[in-house]
Amino acid sequence: MNSLKNSVRLVGNLGMDPEVKTFDTNKKLAKLSLATSDSYKNDKGEKITDTQWHNLVIWGAQAQIAGDLLKKGDEIVVEGRLSSRSYVDKDGNKKYISEIIVNEFLKVSSRN
């Protein structure tokens, strides 16, 4: 049951090509954005689509695989955990961000 405490599973489309960074220790980090959409009909019978954007972070060897394999528009499935953090921007304002730290991902289909 421990794995259920902070577990996120999403299916969606990438909003950008992965940005892969390599640190001095040769550790790799990939950042991506993922769009998930839900559709429903309102009380007038009109179809409404609600799109949510999620920040994804992938570490290690999977980061390089993501950089080589994934492109904007690809449909993927991710499994990971939710992480929230804060930082101070260049103007001195405190900002908050939520990210999905990805444990595993699967490419479902390509944009083309």
trRosetta pair geometry for C-beta under 8 A, 3 or more apart (Angstrom, degrees):
i j d omega theta_ij theta_ji phi_ij phi_ji
1 4 5.4 -52 -166 29 59 116
1 5 7.5 80 143 -43 73 84
2 5 5.9 -29 -167 -6 46 117
3 7 5.9 59 153 -72 70 129
4 7 5.5 -61 -132 7 35 133
6 81 4.5 50 126 -150 103 106
6 82 5.9 -123 -169 38 97 81
7 79 7.4 -15 -167 -168 89 88
7 80 7.9 160 -150 94 50 24
7 81 6.4 -44 -94 -97 35 72
8 78 7.6 1 111 109 94 96
8 79 7.2 161 86 -153 56 42
8 80 5.5 -22 62 71 100 69
8 81 6.2 140 11 -117 97 19
8 82 5.3 105 -41 -48 132 85
8 100 5.3 -113 89 -128 147 111
9 77 7.3 -1 -172 -176 88 92
9 78 7.1 -180 -145 90 46 53
9 79 5.1 -6 -102 -103 82 76
10 34 6.2 104 120 125 138 145
10 36 5.6 -100 -163 -67 107 136
10 54 6.3 -79 -131 30 176 165
10 77 7.3 174 89 -151 46 50
10 78 5.3 -2 56 54 90 95
10 100 7.0 -78 7 -100 133 170
11 36 6.9 98 75 -118 50 103
11 75 7.1 21 179 -180 85 96
11 76 7.5 -159 -142 99 54 38
11 77 5.0 -17 -99 -101 82 78
11 108 7.2 42 -151 -27 102 151
12 34 4.5 108 79 170 127 95
12 35 5.1 -171 176 83 123 43
12 36 3.9 -91 -79 -77 127 66
12 37 7.3 124 -126 -2 97 70
12 54 7.3 129 39 28 156 117
12 75 7.1 -144 125 -141 20 69
12 76 7.1 -18 66 57 56 70
13 34 7.2 148 73 -155 28 64
13 35 5.3 -21 62 57 82 98
13 73 5.9 -18 -175 -155 113 33
13 74 6.8 161 -148 81 68 31
13 75 5.3 -41 -90 -91 75 65
13 76 7.7 121 -112 15 29 72
13 111 7.9 91 -155 -91 113 89
14 17 7.5 74 143 -86 134 26
14 18 7.8 -60 -152 -52 143 72
14 32 5.8 -58 -135 -174 105 119
14 33 6.9 107 -163 75 61 58
14 34 6.1 -41 -99 -100 51 64
14 35 7.8 137 -133 14 3 83
14 70 6.1 126 -52 171 161 113
14 71 7.0 160 74 105 142 30
14 72 5.4 -129 108 -126 103 36
14 73 6.3 -37 64 18 85 22
14 74 5.1 22 13 50 118 80
14 76 6.5 49 -45 5 97 117
15 32 7.8 135 46 172 73 74
15 33 4.0 -45 53 95 116 110
15 34 6.9 -154 -2 -83 93 13
15 35 5.3 98 -57 -29 107 104
15 53 6.6 -5 -19 -132 156 108
15 72 6.6 -16 151 -140 18 91
16 19 7.4 -8 130 -29 125 93
16 32 6.3 -171 70 -147 90 62
16 33 5.2 65 14 30 107 101
16 72 5.4 -23 -138 -94 15 103
17 70 7.3 152 -147 111 57 78
17 71 5.6 -20 -105 -139 87 56
17 72 5.2 -59 -48 -33 64 89
18 30 4.5 -9 -174 -167 122 115
18 31 7.0 142 -159 65 67 38
18 32 5.0 -41 -102 -74 74 103
18 58 7.6 -36 -140 38 131 125
18 63 7.7 173 171 -167 137 65
18 66 4.8 130 -88 133 165 100
18 67 4.8 -121 91 -92 128 59
18 70 5.4 79 -24 76 115 114
19 30 6.7 147 72 -155 46 57
19 31 4.8 -17 58 56 103 93
19 32 7.5 177 18 -70 72 53
20 28 6.1 -8 -169 -169 99 108
20 29 7.1 157 -152 83 52 45
20 30 4.8 -21 -95 -96 76 84
20 63 5.8 134 -130 156 97 96
20 64 6.5 89 -151 -101 145 48
20 66 7.3 159 -80 82 110 93
20 67 3.7 -14 -41 -82 142 142
21 28 7.0 158 82 -153 47 57
21 29 4.9 -12 58 61 95 97
21 30 7.8 176 18 -81 65 37
21 31 7.9 25 -2 -3 105 100
22 26 6.4 -14 -173 -142 104 41
22 27 7.4 154 -155 77 57 36
22 28 5.3 -26 -100 -98 71 77
23 26 7.1 -62 73 10 67 12
23 27 4.8 -8 45 59 115 86
23 28 7.6 -156 9 -77 80 28
23 29 7.2 58 -29 -5 104 108
27 59 7.1 -14 177 -167 103 94
27 60 6.9 -43 -154 -88 81 54
28 59 7.1 141 86 -165 62 46
28 60 6.3 75 56 -157 88 5
28 61 7.4 97 45 -80 126 22
28 63 4.0 -172 122 80 105 131
28 64 5.2 24 125 -47 174 87
28 67 7.9 -98 178 -8 132 134
29 57 6.9 -26 -164 -164 95 91
29 58 7.4 145 -160 79 46 52
29 59 5.9 -15 -103 -106 68 65
29 63 5.6 -106 -131 -131 8 156
30 56 7.9 -12 111 114 89 96
30 57 7.4 149 80 -159 55 42
30 58 4.3 -10 58 60 105 103
30 59 7.9 -151 23 -66 73 25
30 62 7.7 -110 22 115 127 72
30 63 3.8 174 -13 -150 98 81
30 64 7.7 -158 -48 -45 120 26
30 66 4.5 158 112 78 172 132
30 67 5.6 -145 -103 -51 124 90
31 55 7.1 -21 -163 -171 95 91
31 56 7.0 148 -158 82 45 62
31 57 6.0 -13 -103 -102 71 67
31 58 8.0 -165 -70 24 28 74
32 55 7.9 147 81 -162 46 46
32 56 4.4 -16 65 62 92 114
32 58 7.3 24 4 -3 111 109
32 66 6.9 -110 -38 169 134 134
32 70 7.1 -17 -105 116 147 147
33 53 5.7 -9 -175 -170 109 104
33 54 7.0 149 -160 75 58 46
33 55 6.2 -31 -104 -102 71 53
33 56 7.0 -178 -91 14 19 88
34 53 7.2 145 75 -157 44 54
34 54 4.6 -24 63 62 96 100
34 56 5.5 64 -15 -30 114 121
34 76 7.1 -92 -118 62 120 107
34 78 6.9 -104 -74 4 167 137
34 100 7.7 -33 30 36 132 138
35 51 5.4 -8 -168 -171 107 111
35 52 7.2 151 -153 76 55 43
35 53 5.7 -27 -96 -99 70 68
35 54 7.8 179 -80 18 23 78
36 51 7.1 157 80 -153 38 60
36 52 5.2 -16 61 60 90 95
36 54 6.7 33 -4 -9 106 118
37 49 5.5 -2 -171 -175 117 102
37 50 6.8 154 -153 79 62 45
37 51 4.6 -24 -96 -97 88 76
37 52 7.7 178 -82 18 39 67
38 49 7.3 161 83 -153 38 56
38 50 5.1 -14 61 59 88 98
38 52 8.0 26 2 -4 97 104
39 47 5.9 -2 -172 -172 113 98
39 48 6.8 159 -152 82 61 46
39 49 4.8 -25 -96 -98 86 73
39 50 7.6 176 -84 17 35 69
40 47 7.6 160 86 -149 24 56
40 48 5.7 -21 66 60 72 95
40 50 7.6 2 16 -1 99 109
41 45 5.5 -10 -177 -146 121 37
41 46 6.6 148 -152 68 71 29
41 47 5.8 -41 -94 -91 72 51
41 48 7.1 140 -115 12 20 84
42 45 7.2 -55 69 12 63 17
42 46 5.2 -6 37 56 105 87
42 48 5.4 72 -39 -23 100 127
54 100 5.6 23 167 -9 120 122
55 97 6.6 -13 34 178 160 107
55 98 6.9 145 38 93 109 54
55 99 4.5 -64 98 -111 107 77
55 100 6.9 163 85 16 54 73
56 78 6.3 -117 -122 -115 132 170
56 80 7.6 133 -140 18 87 157
56 99 7.0 134 -113 -168 13 85
56 100 5.1 -28 -108 67 66 101
56 102 5.5 32 -168 -40 103 120
57 83 7.6 -47 35 47 133 133
57 99 5.0 33 -10 166 114 134
57 100 7.0 173 23 81 73 48
57 101 5.3 -29 71 -108 105 59
57 102 6.6 -176 77 7 45 85
58 62 5.1 -108 178 111 115 103
58 63 4.6 164 109 -89 93 70
58 66 5.1 100 69 -11 159 154
58 102 4.6 -28 -89 58 84 123
58 105 7.0 -51 -96 -11 136 132
59 62 7.1 47 73 55 41 100
59 63 5.8 -24 -153 -42 12 120
59 101 7.6 -1 -8 -162 109 94
60 63 5.9 134 59 1 34 100
61 64 5.9 -53 -161 34 44 108
61 65 6.5 43 145 -18 71 106
62 65 5.3 -52 -146 39 41 115
62 66 6.1 47 153 -24 69 102
62 102 7.2 -139 125 106 141 110
62 104 7.8 -123 -124 -114 151 40
62 105 7.1 126 -177 23 122 101
63 66 5.7 -51 -149 34 29 113
63 67 6.5 30 151 -18 61 106
64 67 5.5 -54 -150 36 34 114
64 68 6.3 26 154 -14 66 108
65 68 5.9 -61 -147 42 30 106
65 69 5.6 4 164 -2 68 123
66 69 6.2 -69 -128 49 22 97
66 70 5.1 -18 -168 14 66 125
66 105 6.7 54 -94 55 107 148
67 70 7.4 -32 -78 43 12 88
69 107 6.1 -128 149 -40 118 145
70 74 5.3 -131 -151 47 77 152
70 76 6.7 -8 -119 -61 125 140
70 105 7.9 -19 -64 128 139 144
70 107 6.4 -159 -91 -91 84 116
71 74 5.4 108 58 -29 63 112
71 110 7.1 34 49 -147 112 90
71 111 6.4 -92 97 4 108 120
72 111 6.9 16 102 -50 59 151
73 110 7.6 45 104 174 98 53
73 111 3.0 46 113 -94 129 127
74 107 5.8 -41 174 -142 129 100
74 108 7.8 142 168 48 80 69
74 109 7.0 -177 -156 92 65 47
74 110 5.5 -34 -109 -122 87 47
74 111 5.8 -75 -62 -34 50 82
75 107 7.6 105 81 -167 55 57
75 108 4.3 -57 106 66 101 112
75 109 4.6 24 40 48 113 86
76 105 5.4 3 176 -175 125 107
76 106 6.4 156 -160 78 74 46
76 107 5.4 -41 -102 -105 88 49
76 108 6.1 -179 -102 3 26 88
77 105 6.7 160 83 -157 52 57
77 106 4.6 -4 54 55 101 100
77 108 6.0 88 -20 -48 92 111
78 100 6.4 92 123 131 139 141
78 102 5.0 -72 -160 -122 117 109
78 104 7.2 163 -153 89 51 53
78 105 4.7 -16 -102 -103 76 88
78 106 8.0 -167 -72 22 39 65
79 102 7.3 92 69 -154 41 68
79 103 5.4 -52 102 58 86 102
79 104 4.8 8 50 55 105 94
79 105 7.6 -166 22 -76 65 46
80 100 4.8 109 76 169 131 89
80 101 5.0 -171 177 86 122 48
80 102 4.2 -89 -65 -107 138 33
80 103 4.9 165 -102 -2 65 76
80 104 7.6 -172 -62 30 74 53
81 100 7.3 153 73 -156 27 61
81 101 5.2 -15 59 56 82 100
81 103 7.2 65 -12 -33 84 108
82 98 6.5 -13 -168 -171 96 105
82 99 7.7 147 -156 80 50 41
82 100 6.3 -36 -96 -101 54 64
82 101 7.9 -176 -88 14 5 82
83 98 7.1 154 83 -157 45 56
83 99 5.1 -24 67 66 96 88
83 100 7.5 147 20 -109 83 15
83 101 5.1 56 -12 -25 129 110
84 96 6.8 3 -174 -175 101 97
84 97 7.1 170 -149 89 59 43
84 98 4.8 -25 -97 -101 83 76
84 99 7.7 162 -87 19 34 68
85 96 7.6 173 92 -150 34 58
85 97 6.0 -17 63 62 77 88
85 99 7.5 -11 15 10 103 111
86 94 5.7 9 178 -177 121 97
86 95 6.5 162 -155 83 70 44
86 96 5.0 -32 -98 -97 87 67
86 97 7.4 152 -97 16 36 72
87 94 7.5 166 88 -150 27 58
87 95 5.7 -19 64 60 75 94
87 97 7.3 -3 12 6 102 116
88 92 6.1 -12 -178 -146 111 35
88 93 6.9 154 -154 75 65 30
88 94 5.6 -37 -96 -93 71 59
88 95 7.4 148 -109 13 20 81
89 92 7.2 -48 71 20 68 18
89 93 5.1 -6 39 58 109 85
89 94 8.0 -166 3 -87 79 11
89 95 5.4 66 -38 -18 104 124
102 105 5.6 1 -177 -47 136 105
107 110 7.5 25 172 -67 119 68
